[in-house]
Amino acid sequence: MTSIASLIASRLNLRGPHVENTIRLLEGGATIPFISRYRKEATGGMDEVQVAAVKDEHLRLSELTHRREYILATIEEQGKLTDELRARIESCWDATMLEDIYLPYKPKRKTRAEAARRKGLEPLADLLLERPHTDPIRAAAAFVNAEVANEEEALQGARDILAERISEDERTRATVRKSFALTAVIRSKVVKGKEAEAAKFRDYFDWNEPLRRCTSHRLLAMRRGEAEGFLRVSIAPADEEDCTARVQRLFVRRGTATEHQVATAAADACKRLLRPSIETEFAARSKQQADEEAIRVFAGNLRQLLLTAPLGQKRIMGIDPGYRTGCKVVCLDAQGNLLHNETVYPHPPRGEYARTCLKLSTLAEQYKIEAVAVGNGTAGRETEELVQSLGLKEVSVFLVSEDGASVYSASKTAREEFPDYDVTVRGAVSIGRRLADPLAELVKIDPKSIGVGQYQHDVDQTALKRALDQTVENCVNTVGVNLNTASRHLLTYISGLGPALAQNIVDYRAANGAFRSRSELLKVPRLGAKAFEQCAGFLRIPDGTNPLDNTAVHPERYELVEQMAQDANCDIPALIASEEKRRGIELTHYCSEKAGLPTLTDIMAELGKPGRDPRGTACVFSFDKSLHGIEDLEEGMVVPGVVTNITNFGCFVDMGIKIKGLVHISQLADRFVRDPAEVVRIQQRVRVRILEIDPVRNRVALTMKGVEQ
């Protein structure tokens, strides 16, 4: 086993051989969804989160390996690489420790210490440190020359050299780092003169707390205030004098002639070099941890939103409501194709209520509408009530989130889909399609625009994009997509494809008609055996020639299923249809090195639910009809709502008014809650009690304590 694989196994508490197999699969071009779904024997049943963790850790350690090689080469060029130093560097797998080892050898910019060395003062620094009983003034006199004016200037230069040495010493850095780790306090203060402009950060005008207790959202709020120029944020040990004293004890010999000189150098090293360096390190580390936590919350919310239950293939009327500009109405067929669009004006200022009712009723009958999706933005509740009042038979009315619809409607994807229509029509189409299949529609929108993030614009954007793309990919592959109806954008996220192959599939489908089997994918230009292996299991063909093509059973296991059916004296359709025949199969008879019990168990589960959507089916939800704005709320009221966003400090609930109320983490349950995600999920229907209403700041505090759900 490679040292990297064993290290990853240790850090992630996984078995070494499974980690090594996973790395080998990743390096061979396998995707995370494919590995977690179809290579369980090799990975020991790792899920996509664990496979992703192995991938990320492998990337970090590989980068560290490259950094070690660079450091070794740099020190060797200086002629200072001893066998002992080489061994230390080659065995170091901690990035911080590696940089500490390298620091004394790192090429310097122009520093006070470097200037002193050029004046020939390094021997004086050695004397002060190594011969503590030497008289500093007498020793310094020997270094006075044309470049060094007097003894004090010589001693100052020697102290500068000592300060740099002390700041680069591993023991020193470990000592200061320990003080930060145990006692660091983060402080924020408002920039003088900007109190009015910085009103939204007033909670942090004079704030301090132990860094290790600072939550992700508070730290990101302070850093945002700092980035916008309203706050000054610092991190320092609680007792800076004690930290300095600890460093001095490492170098100062009490009662000696050089005590004052070395102590002064150590204090200078702490204040000028060490603390800023370690503060930067802890600021970066705490920001990274806050980013990781915020990204984790965002990715979890996004996953739940993407896996929201769809209504399915229904004929849908989508309505993007509005007052002055009217309501944009579109009619879609069961595949989401646009059949009709127009604008109606039921609300003020035009108030064409009767004409709108007649028009909507006529359209519903003409296009055999089965459901109506109303955007939940401006005039959403009023439009929902209007449609409900029509009494359309067997037509369900849904209020659908508009978050991101405007972003989609102005995007390149929307222009490609609807080049002949304006943004208002595209927005209404997006609302209707979002009801039919939230996943298929939401993948077209930048996740940062769909309302489920926490400080998403303040975190590392590269890390955020990587995590969100991975989440979208996992969700799309968990559900699977219809090969004959999926858009290019949706196909892009299928394991092993990407934009180019997704477009080739769409082009092939347009030229040759619907795919009849998965094997036909091999006729798509540039889609070779490797891409087929990665993508085939996640693509569904509901009415194909082989019923297994509508399951998550991979084509590489078709022969195995055929053998099962033959042994059960039936064909594959009969095996799928008969639970009794499936129960009669002894899976251990079919075990092999490549297809063990985990794979066989998955196969049997798929045969029992071919083509079934794991997300379930959307159900109608109704808000309290008496609520339209914050003025309709009263403290103590219990109202229905929908969870729209989850953060570390609680969750936000849509009650059918423009403002979303906050259920603080302390109000989620009659018990201690460490993580709000333990109690609630995105799109969950809940009942909440109004605790407090702040109409000035448009805030509503809610509780779920003591409220029957």
N, C-alpha and C positions, 0 to 999 in steps of 0.2 A: 504494500500500500504506500502511495506517495505521502510525503510529510504533510502536504497541503490537505489531502483527503482526510488524514488522521486528525489533523488540527480542526478541520471543519466538523468532523464527527464529534469531537470532544466539545467544541463550542456549542453545537446545536443539539447535543445529546442524542445523536443518531448512531447507527452501526456503521463502522468504517467501510465494509464491502458495499453497503447500499449507497453510501456517499460516492465511493469510487465509481460504481456503475452509473450513478446519476451524472457525474462529471463527464464520463465517457459518452453518454447519450447526448448531453448538451453540446459537447465538442463535435459530435457527429452530425449536428444540425437538427436534433429533435427539439420540439417546442415543449414548454411547460405543460400545456393542456394534454398533449399527446403522451408525455412521460407519465403524468399522474393518472391518466385514464387507461392507458394500454400497456404500461410496462411495470405493473405492480410487483411482479415477481422480482424484477431487477432492483427495485427501489425499496422493497419491504413495505409497500403500501403507502408511501409518502403521498400526501395530498399536494395540491398546487401551491399552497403557502409554504410548505416545507421544501419543495423543489425550488421555488423561487428564492428561499433563504439560502439554499446551497449554492445557487447560481450567483447571488449577490456576494456571498462570503468568498466564493472562489474568485470572483472578479477583484474584490478588495485585496486578497492575499496575492493574487497574480501581480497587481499593481505594486504591492509592497516588495515583491521579489525583484521587479524591475528597478525600484528605488534603491534596494540594497546593492544591486549590481552597479548602479551609477555611483553610489557612495564609495564602494570598494575601489572602483576605477579612479575616482577623484583623489582619494587618500594615497593610492598607489603612485599616482603621478607626482605627489608631493614627496615620495620616498619615505613615508611615515607609517606604512602598513606593516605591522608586525604580525607574526603568526597568531599571537593571543588576540590582537584586535580583529583580525580576520575571522577567527573562530567566534568571537562575541557577535560580530555583525551577521555572520551567516546563520547563527542560531537564534537571532532576534526576530520575533514575529509580532512585536508591539510597535506600532508606528511612532508613538510618542517617545518610547525608549530609544528607538533607532535614531531619531533626530537628536536626542540628547547625546548619544555616543558620537554623532557626526559633528555636533556643534563646534567643538574646539578646532576642527579641521576645515570647517566651512570657509570658503573664500570670503574675506571681509571687504566691506565697503570702507570708505574713509571714516575712522572712528577716533575718539580721543586717545584710546589705548594704542592704536596703530601709529598715530602721530608721535606719541611718547616713545614708542619703539624706534622710530626713525631717528629720534634724537639720542639714541643709545641708552635709554633709561631702564631697559629690562633687567640688567644685572642688579640695579638698585632695588627693583621690586622683588627680585629673588632674595636679596639680603634681608629685607624687611620681613619676609614670610618665613625664610628658612633659618635665619639667625636672629631670633627675637631679642637677644640681649645686646645687639648692635646699637650704638648711639645713632639715631636717624639723622640728626643734623650733621654730625661728623662724616657719616657715610655719604650723605647727599653732597657735601662740599666737593668731593672728588669728581662729581659729574657736572659741575658748573663750567660752562664753556661759552663759545660764541652763540650757540643755539639755546643754551639754558642760562638764564640771567642770574639766578640765585638758588640757594638751597631750597626755599619754599617751592619754587617752580619745579625743581627736580623732584621733590617729594610729591607734588601734585601729579606729575606725570607718572611716577611710580604707583601712586594710588589709583590712577586711571587704569593702568595695566592690571593691577590686582583686582579692581572692581570687575573688569571684563573676565578675568580668570575665574573669579568667584561665581559670576553669573553663568558661566559655561560649565561649571563643575556639576557632575551628575548628582552628587549628594545634596548640593545646595538646591538644585532644581527640584529634587524629590522632596526636600524639606518644605520649600515654599508651596509646592504643589499640594502637599498633605495639608498645610494650613488652609489653603483655598478649599480643598475637598471637604474638610471637616467644618469650617467656620465661615466660608465665603458668604457675603451679604450683597444682594443686588439692590442698588439705589437708583431712584429716578427723581429728577427735579425739573420743574418747568424752566425754560429759558426766560430770563428776565425780559419783561416787555411784551411777551407773547401770550400772556394769560388769556386774553379774549379770543385770540385766534385758535388757541389750543383747548377750547372748552370741552371738546369730545374726549380729551385725555385727562380731565380734571381729577379722576381717581388716582392718577399717578403723578400729580404735581409735587408731592412730597411723600414718596413711598419707599419703604425698604422692607425686606424680608430675607430670610436665609435662602440662598440660591437653590439648595437641594429641595426646598419646599415650594418653589415658584412653579406654578402650573404652566403648561404649554401656552394656554390662551393669554395669561397675564404677561408672560415673557414676550410673546409675539406682539401684544398690544404696546408694550414699552418700546420694543425695537421699532415698531411702526412710527410711534411718536418721535423717536430719535431720528429715523430716516427722513421724516417730514420737517425736521428742524425745530420741533416744539419741546422736546425733552432732552436732558443730558442723563445718560445711563452709565453707571459704573459698577464694577464688581471688585471687591477687595475683602481680605480677611477681616473678621470682626475686630481683632486686636492686632493692628499692624505693627505696633511696637514689640509685641511678643514674637511675631514672625521674624522681625529683624534680629531680635536677641537670639533666636534659635540659629539663625544663619551665622551670627557673630561667634557663637560658641564653637562652631566647626573650625574656625580659623584663628581666632584670637587667643593668645596665651596671656592670661591675666597676670598682672604684676611685672610684666617685662617692659623693656624700653620701647619696643615697637607696638605695644598694645594699642595706643591711640591711633597710630597710622593705619593699622590693619582694621581696627574697628570702624574707623571713618570710611575706609574703602568698602567694607562689607555693607555699611549702611547705605552708601552711595549705590552699590550694586543692587541692593534691594529696591531702593526708591526709583532709580533711573533706568535700570535694565531688567531686573527680575520681575518686579511686579507688573510693569506694562506687558512684558512678554507672556507671563502666566495668565494675566487678566485676558489678554487676547486669546490665549489658548482656551480658557474657560468660557469666554464669551462665544467663541466659535463652537465649542462642544455643547454648551447649553442651547445655543440656537439650533444646532443640528438635532439635538434630542427633541426640542420643541417642534422642529420641522417634521421629524419622523412621527411624532405623536399626532400632529395635525394631519399629516398625510395618511396615517393609519385610520384616523376617524373619517376623513374624506373618502378614502377608498372603501371603507365599510359601508358608509352611507350610499355611495355610488352603486355598490354591488346590490344593496337592497332595492334601490330605485330601479336599476336595470332589470332586476328580476321581479318587478311588480307584475301581478297577474294581468294578462291581456284579455280583451273581450273575444279575440279570435277573428276569423274571417267573416265579417258581417258587413252589410251595406250601411254605411254611416254618413250622417250629416254632421259636418264640422262647422262650428260657428265661432268666429273671433269677434267678441262683442265690443261695442263702443257707443258713445253718445253722439257727439257732433259728426264724426266720420261714418256713423252707422255700423251695422253688424255685417261682417263678410260671411257669406254662407256658401259652403261647397257641398256637393254630393259625391260620395265615393262608392265604387263598387266593392265587392268582397275582397278584391286583391289590392285595394287602396288606390285604384286608378281614378283620376278626376273626370267626372261625367258632366258636372254643371257648376257654375258659380255665378253669384250675383250679390248685390248689397241691399239690405233692407234697413229702414230707419224707424224702429218702434219707440225709441226713447227721445226725450227732449234733446235738441230744440225742435225737431220736426214732428216727433210724436205720432208717426203713422202706425199706430198700434193695430187697428183692425185690418188694414191692408197687409201688414206683416203676418198676422195670424193666418189670413187666407193664403198668402203666398207659401208659408212654411208647411201648412197642411197639404197644399197642392203638390209641393215638391216631395213631401214624405210619401204621398200616394203614388206619384209618377215614378219615383225611383225606388219604390218598395223599401224605404228606409227601415232598418231594424234597431238603430240606436242613434242618439244625438249626443255629440260631444261639444260642450260649451266651455270656452276658455274662462279661467277663473280671475281674469284681470278686471279692468274697469267695466262696469255694467254687467259683470258676469252673473251675479246672483239674480239681478232683475231679468236678465235674458233667460236664465234657467227657469225661473218661475213662469215666465211667459210661455216657454215651450211646454212646461208641465201642464199649464192651463188648457192647452189644446186638446188634451185627452186622446192623444194618438194611441190607437190600439196596438198592443204588443210592441211598443217602442219604449225602450228605457232611456232615461236622460241622465247623463253624467257630467259633473263639473270636473274639468281636466286642467291640470297645472299648465300655465303658459310659460313657465320659466324656460328660457332658451329659445322659444319659438321665433322671436324676432331676430335672434342671432342666426338661426337656421335660414329664415326667409331671405336674409341678405347675403347668404354665403354662396360660394362657388358651386357647392353641391346642389343647392336649391335652384340656382340659375341653370345648371345643366339639366335638372329634372323638369323644370318648368320655364323654358326660355321665353315663352310667349305670354307669361303672366307676371303681374307685379307682386311686390312683397306682401301685400295684404292677402292676396289669394293663397300664396305659398304658406303664410302663417296659419290660415284656416285649415289648409290641407294637413299641416303638421299636427295641429290639435286633433283632428279626426283620426289620423294614422296613429297618434300616440295612444289613443284609446284602444285601437285594434291590436297594436303590438308595441308597447313602450320601448322594448329593447331595440327593435329594428329602426325606430325613429330617433331615439336618443343617441344612438351611436354616431349620428350625423352632426351632433352638436358638441362643441368644446365642453368637456365636463365642468370646467370652471364657471360655466354660464347657466347651470341648471339648478342652482340654489341649495346645494347640500354640503358646501364646504365650510371650513373654519379657517379664517385668515389665509385663504388659498393664494392670495396675491403677494403674501409676505414670505412664503416659504421658498426653499430652493426649487426653482421652476423645472430644472432638469430632472431632479428626483421626483417631483410631483408628476410630471408628464410620464415618466417611466412607470410609476406606480399605477396611475390612472389607466394608461394604455394596457397594462398588464391585467388590471381589473376588468376592463371592457373585454379583452381577449378571453379571459377566463369565463365571463358570463355568457358571451356568445357561444363558446364551445360547450359550456355546460348545458345550454338549451338546445344547441344544434340549429341549423337553418335549412329551409326548403331550397334545395338546389335549383328548382325551376322558377321560384318567385323572388328569391333574395336579391336585394340591390347590390350593386358593385361595392357600395360603402360597407354593407354588412358582410359581404364575402371577404373583404379585406382583412377582417379580424379572425377569420377561420385559420386554424393551425396550418402552417406550411404554405399559405397563399401570400397575401400582400396585394398592393394596388395593381401591379402589372398582371398577375395571374387572375385576379378577380375580374379585371376588365376583359381579359381573354375569354373567361368563362361566359360573361354576359354577351360578348360578341359571338361566340360559338352558338350560344342559345338562340340569339336573334337570327343567325344564319341557318341553323339546322333544326330549330324547334326544340321542344322539351327533351331533357335527358330521360332515357328510359332505364338506364342502369348506372351505377357508380363507375363501372369499368369503362363507360364511355368517356369519362373524364380524361382518360389517357389519350384521347384524340384531340384534346384542347392544345393548341400551340404552346410549346415550352412548359407544359405540365408533365414532368417526368415521373419516374418511379418513386423518387424520394418525396416529392411534393404530394404525390398520390397517397403514399403511406401516411404522411402527416395529416392530410385533410379529409380523407375519405370517410372516416368514422363519424365525422361531425356534420356531414352533409346528408340530408334526408330526401328521399324520392317517394312521396306518399302512394303514387299509383304506378310504381315501376314494375318491371318484369319479375324482380326478386323481392319478396316481402321483407327480407333482411335489410334491404336498402332503405327501409323506413325506420330502422332502429339504430342504436349506437353500437351494435355489433360490428366489429371491424372486418373488412373483406378478407383479411388474413386468417380469420377464424370461420369463414363460411364452410369450409370443408369439414371442420370439426362439428358444426351444427348439423350439417347434412348427415354425418355419421350418427349423431344422436337420433335424428329423425328415422334413419334407416333401422337403427337398433330398436326403436320404439314401434317399428312396423307402420310408419306413416310418412307423409311428406312434411315439408317445413310449414306450410299454411296450417296443416292439421295440428302440428306440434305447438304452434303459436296459439291456436284456438282452444286447445285442451289443457287445462290445468292439471287434470289427472295424469295425462301422459308425461307432462313435465315433472310432476312429483315422483314419477316412477323411475326417473333417470338417476343413476348413482354417479355423481360427479367424479368421485375418486377414480373411476374406471378410465376417465379421459385426461387425467393429470399427466403433464409432461414438464420438461424443464422450462419450456417457453410459455406454457399455459397451465398455471397452477390453479389452486382453488380460488384465489381472489378473482382471476380472470373468468373462470368458469361460473362463479357465483354472479358476476356482473352480467354474463351472457344470459343466464337463466332469468335474471331480473328484467332484462330488456325484452326477452321473449314474452314475458308476462304483461308488458305494457308498451307494445310497439306504437311509435308515433305519438305517445302521450306527452303533452307539454308539462314539464315539471313545475311550472309556475302557477298552475291552477287557472281559474277563470275570474275575470273582474266582476264585482258585485256593486250594485247601486248604493250610494251613500247620500244621506240627506243632512244638511246643516239645520240648525234651528231657524225656522222661517221668520221669526221675529227679529233676527239679528241682521243688520246691514252695515253698521258702523260702530265705532267705539262708544258713541253716545247711547247705544242701545244696551250696553253692558251695565250690570249692577253687581257690586260685591256680594258674594255668597251664592250667586247663580251657578247652577250646574248645567253645562252645555256640551254637546257632542263636538268633536274635532278630529283632525287628521294630523299625525306627526309628519312634519315636512323637513325637519333638519335635526340632527343629533350632534351635540358638541360635548366637550369634556365637562361642561358645567351644567348640562341639562338638555332639554329638547324644546324645539319651537313647535307650536300647534296652530294650525289654521282652523279658525272657528267660523269661517264664512264671511269674515270682514277683511278689510285691507290689511289690518295689523295682525301680525302673528304673535300670540302670547308665549311667554316663557315659563316652562315648568322647571324650576331650579332643581339640581340634582338632589337637594335635601327634601324636595317635595314630591319625588317620584313614587315613593312607597313608604309603608310604615315600618321600614327597617333601613339599616345602613346600606347605601348603594355606592359601590366603588366606581362603577362604569355605567353610565346611562344606557348603553347598549344591552346591558343585562336585563333591562326592564322594558324598553320600547324598541321599535324598529320603524324604519321609514315607511310611510303610507299606512301605518297602523291606525285603526279607528279607536279613539279613546273618548272618555268622558272626563271633563275637568271642571274644577270649581274655581270661580274668579276670586282671587285673594286681594288684589290691589289694582287700581286703575290710575294711570298717570297720563291724563289727556294732554298735558303740556309737552311731554317727551314722547307721546304716542307709545307708551309701554303698558303692557298688561301682564301681571304676575298671576300664575295659575298653580293649582295643586292637584295631584291625583290621590293624595292621602285621604283615606276614608270615603273615596268615591267608588261605587260599585261599577266595575267594568263589564 
